[in-house]
Amino acid sequence: MGTRFTILAVALCAGVAQAQNESDWQPFFAVRGTTFYYAPSTVRRDGDLRSVKWHDSLNPQVVFLMRIDCKARTIQSLSVDQYDLNTGAYYASQDLSANSQPEPIEGPATMGAKLAEIVC
């Protein structure tokens, strides 16, 4: 039973990563049993601005695109993509940029601060 569960878990994770078209998810922050991952291949640079995709271990099927202003030290959600947890198939995107504002990146021990440290 344990082996069967492990094989299923690996297959699910592989399917999600493949569907997200990112094979380079790297852990960058952990808190209260949740690990956060970013894909280095998604980092885009434009002057002081960076964009990057991330997800967490609790909801690997939900992938956010964030914009970080390295000079102003702000972070903003741009969009979210959703994938089927069982098959890894993409099924929806939502533009978040119109409903979100850049927020200050506070403290060194936050997910946003660690992500900014890595991409800036």
Stockholm file with secondary structure:
# STOCKHOLM 1.0

chainA/1-120         MGTRFTILAVALCAGVAQAQNESDWQPFFAVRGTTFYYAPSTVRRDGDLRSVKWHDSLNPQVVFLMRIDCKARTIQSLSVDQYDLNTGAYYASQDLSANSQPEPIEGPATMGAKLAEIVC
#=GR chainA/1-120 SS CHHHHHHHHHHHHHHHHHHTTCCCCEEEEEETTEEEEECGGGCEEETTEEEEEEEESSCTTEEEEEEEETTTTEEEEEEEEEECTTTCCEEEEEECGGGCCCEECCCSSSHHHHHHHHHC
#=GC SS_cons         CHHHHHHHHHHHHHHHHHHTTCCCCEEEEEETTEEEEECGGGCEEETTEEEEEEEESSCTTEEEEEEEETTTTEEEEEEEEEECTTTCCEEEEEECGGGCCCEECCCSSSHHHHHHHHHC
//
